[in-house]
C-alpha cells in the first residue's frame, strides 16, 4: 500500500480520476453508438473527426507570424 502522506499522491489520484472519467465517457458513448443505425454512426464519425482536427490537428494559420 502506498503511503498516502507522500508528496505527489494527490496529483496521482487526480490524474487517475481524470483517466477513469474519460474511460467512463467512452463507455457511455459506446452504449449509445450500439443503438444507432449505419447512417447515424457515419454522421457521428464525421463530427468526431472534425472535432478532433479542430482540437488536435496541425492548424497552419497558427504558425503564421504577422
Residue frames as a rotation matrix with the C-alpha (Angstrom) as fourth column:
UNK 1
0.582 0.813 0.000 0.00
0.813 -0.582 0.000 0.00
0.000 0.000 -1.000 0.00
UNK 2
-0.163 -0.628 0.761 1.28
0.591 -0.680 -0.435 3.45
0.790 0.379 0.482 -0.86
UNK 3
-0.499 -0.082 -0.862 1.98
0.800 -0.427 -0.422 5.94
-0.334 -0.900 0.279 1.90
UNK 4
0.325 0.786 0.526 -0.82
0.912 -0.408 0.047 8.49
0.251 0.464 -0.849 1.47
UNK 5
0.768 -0.071 -0.637 1.23
0.297 -0.842 0.451 11.26
-0.568 -0.535 -0.625 3.12
UNK 6
-0.248 -0.923 0.296 3.98
0.746 0.013 0.665 11.23
-0.618 0.386 0.685 0.48
UNK 7
-0.297 0.037 -0.954 4.45
-0.364 -0.928 0.078 14.20
-0.883 0.370 0.289 -1.81
UNK 8
-0.757 -0.022 -0.654 2.58
-0.653 -0.035 0.757 13.93
-0.039 0.999 0.012 -5.11
UNK 9
-0.845 0.481 0.233 -0.08
0.423 0.869 -0.258 11.42
-0.327 -0.120 -0.938 -4.03
UNK 10
-0.002 0.891 -0.454 -2.88
0.116 -0.451 -0.885 13.96
-0.993 -0.055 -0.102 -4.56
UNK 11
-0.155 -0.124 -0.980 -1.63
-0.868 -0.457 0.195 14.64
-0.472 0.881 -0.036 -8.11
UNK 12
-0.966 -0.207 -0.156 -1.53
-0.255 0.866 0.429 10.92
0.046 0.455 -0.890 -8.89
UNK 13
-0.563 0.821 0.093 -5.04
0.544 0.453 -0.706 10.44
-0.622 -0.347 -0.702 -7.53
UNK 14
0.103 0.587 -0.803 -6.32
-0.302 -0.751 -0.587 13.41
-0.948 0.303 0.100 -9.54
UNK 15
-0.514 -0.375 -0.772 -4.70
-0.843 0.054 0.535 12.06
-0.159 0.925 -0.344 -12.70
UNK 16
-0.986 0.145 0.083 -6.21
0.150 0.987 0.058 8.62
-0.074 0.069 -0.995 -12.11
UNK 17
-0.222 0.956 -0.193 -9.66
0.366 -0.102 -0.925 10.15
-0.904 -0.276 -0.327 -11.57
UNK 18
0.006 0.168 -0.986 -9.35
-0.723 -0.680 -0.120 12.09
-0.691 0.713 0.117 -14.84
UNK 19
-0.831 -0.348 -0.434 -8.36
-0.552 0.612 0.566 8.91
0.069 0.710 -0.701 -16.71
UNK 20
-0.790 0.595 0.146 -11.28
0.484 0.753 -0.445 7.00
-0.375 -0.281 -0.883 -15.19
UNK 21
-0.031 0.800 -0.600 -13.67
-0.066 -0.600 -0.797 9.84
-0.997 0.015 0.071 -16.12
UNK 22
-0.294 -0.144 -0.945 -12.51
-0.909 -0.265 0.323 9.73
-0.297 0.954 -0.053 -19.75
UNK 23
-0.985 -0.076 -0.156 -12.93
-0.120 0.949 0.292 5.94
0.126 0.306 -0.944 -19.86
UNK 24
-0.509 0.860 -0.036 -16.42
0.466 0.240 -0.852 6.26
-0.724 -0.450 -0.523 -18.38
UNK 25
-0.027 0.466 -0.885 -17.32
-0.558 -0.741 -0.373 8.84
-0.830 0.483 0.280 -21.05
UNK 26
-0.644 -0.277 -0.713 -16.19
-0.759 0.349 0.550 6.46
0.097 0.895 -0.435 -23.80
UNK 27
-0.956 0.289 0.053 -18.13
0.268 0.932 -0.245 3.61
-0.120 -0.220 -0.968 -22.25
UNK 28
-0.206 0.929 -0.307 -21.33
0.225 -0.260 -0.939 5.65
-0.952 -0.262 -0.156 -22.04
UNK 29
-0.121 0.106 -0.987 -20.88
-0.834 -0.550 0.043 6.89
-0.538 0.829 0.155 -25.61
UNK 30
-0.891 -0.254 -0.376 -20.42
-0.425 0.756 0.497 3.33
0.158 0.603 -0.782 -26.86
UNK 31
-0.664 0.731 0.154 -23.68
0.416 0.533 -0.737 2.33
-0.621 -0.426 -0.658 -25.16
UNK 32
0.185 0.739 -0.648 -25.40
-0.241 -0.605 -0.759 4.94
-0.953 0.297 0.067 -27.33
UNK 33
-0.394 -0.415 -0.820 -23.49
-0.884 -0.073 0.461 4.03
-0.251 0.907 -0.338 -30.50
UNK 34
-0.954 0.049 0.296 -24.69
0.074 0.995 0.073 0.43
-0.291 0.091 -0.952 -30.22
UNK 35
-0.134 0.991 -0.007 -28.26
0.435 0.053 -0.899 1.73
-0.890 -0.123 -0.438 -30.52
UNK 36
-0.004 0.088 -0.996 -27.53
-0.604 -0.794 -0.068 3.71
-0.797 0.601 0.057 -33.72
UNK 37
0.798 0.205 0.566 -28.00
0.333 0.633 -0.699 2.61
-0.501 0.746 0.438 -37.31
UNK 38
0.087 -0.858 0.506 -25.36
0.974 0.179 0.136 2.91
-0.208 0.481 0.852 -40.05
UNK 39
0.208 0.015 0.978 -26.23
0.565 -0.818 -0.108 6.47
0.799 0.575 -0.179 -41.12
UNK 40
0.958 0.170 0.231 -26.16
-0.090 -0.587 0.804 7.72
0.272 -0.791 -0.548 -37.52
UNK 41
0.599 -0.800 -0.020 -22.76
0.493 0.349 0.797 6.15
-0.631 -0.487 0.604 -36.89
UNK 42
0.010 -0.582 0.813 -21.41
0.980 -0.156 -0.124 7.63
0.199 0.798 0.569 -40.13
UNK 43
0.542 0.260 0.799 -22.63
0.197 -0.964 0.181 11.10
0.817 0.059 -0.574 -39.16
UNK 44
0.983 -0.183 0.000 -21.10
-0.026 -0.140 0.990 10.70
-0.182 -0.973 -0.143 -35.71
UNK 45
0.320 -0.916 0.241 -17.76
0.847 0.390 0.361 9.65
-0.425 0.088 0.901 -37.20
UNK 46
0.089 -0.246 0.965 -17.69
0.738 -0.635 -0.230 12.75
0.669 0.733 0.124 -39.40
UNK 47
0.782 0.264 0.565 -18.44
-0.128 -0.819 0.560 15.01
0.611 -0.510 -0.606 -36.43
UNK 48
0.855 -0.515 -0.059 -15.80
0.237 0.287 0.928 13.30
-0.462 -0.808 0.367 -34.27
UNK 49
0.121 -0.844 0.522 -13.16
0.990 0.138 -0.006 13.64
-0.067 0.518 0.853 -36.98
UNK 50
0.269 0.036 0.963 -13.97
0.396 -0.915 -0.077 17.33
0.878 0.402 -0.260 -37.41
UNK 51
0.948 0.111 0.298 -13.79
-0.218 -0.456 0.863 17.95
0.231 -0.883 -0.409 -33.66
UNK 52
0.626 -0.779 0.031 -10.51
0.592 0.501 0.631 16.02
-0.507 -0.377 0.775 -33.39
UNK 53
0.019 -0.618 0.786 -9.00
0.932 -0.273 -0.237 18.03
0.361 0.737 0.572 -36.24
UNK 54
0.562 0.259 0.785 -10.19
0.064 -0.961 0.271 21.28
0.824 -0.102 -0.557 -34.64
UNK 55
0.969 -0.134 0.206 -8.64
-0.224 -0.134 0.965 20.40
-0.101 -0.982 -0.160 -31.28
UNK 56
0.468 -0.807 0.361 -5.50
0.027 0.421 0.906 18.48
-0.883 -0.415 0.219 -32.20
UNK 57
0.678 -0.189 0.711 -4.85
0.731 0.272 -0.625 18.98
-0.076 0.943 0.323 -35.90
UNK 58
-0.424 -0.872 -0.246 -1.94
0.746 -0.490 0.451 20.97
-0.514 0.007 0.858 -37.24
UNK 59
0.694 0.720 -0.030 -3.56
0.617 -0.615 -0.490 24.30
-0.371 0.321 -0.871 -37.94
UNK 60
-0.038 -0.800 0.599 -1.43
0.973 -0.166 -0.161 26.18
0.228 0.577 0.785 -40.47
UNK 61
0.386 0.204 0.900 -2.73
0.207 -0.969 0.131 29.62
0.899 0.136 -0.416 -39.57
UNK 62
0.986 -0.079 -0.145 -1.40
0.135 -0.112 0.984 29.18
-0.094 -0.991 -0.100 -36.00
UNK 63
0.277 -0.957 0.084 2.14
0.851 0.285 0.442 29.01
-0.447 -0.051 0.893 -37.44
UNK 64
0.331 -0.112 0.937 1.93
0.696 -0.641 -0.323 32.35
0.637 0.759 -0.134 -39.25
UNK 65
-0.217 -0.428 -0.877 3.90
0.832 -0.551 0.063 35.30
-0.511 -0.716 0.476 -37.94
UNK 66
0.613 0.530 0.586 2.47
0.754 -0.615 -0.232 38.71
0.238 0.584 -0.776 -38.76
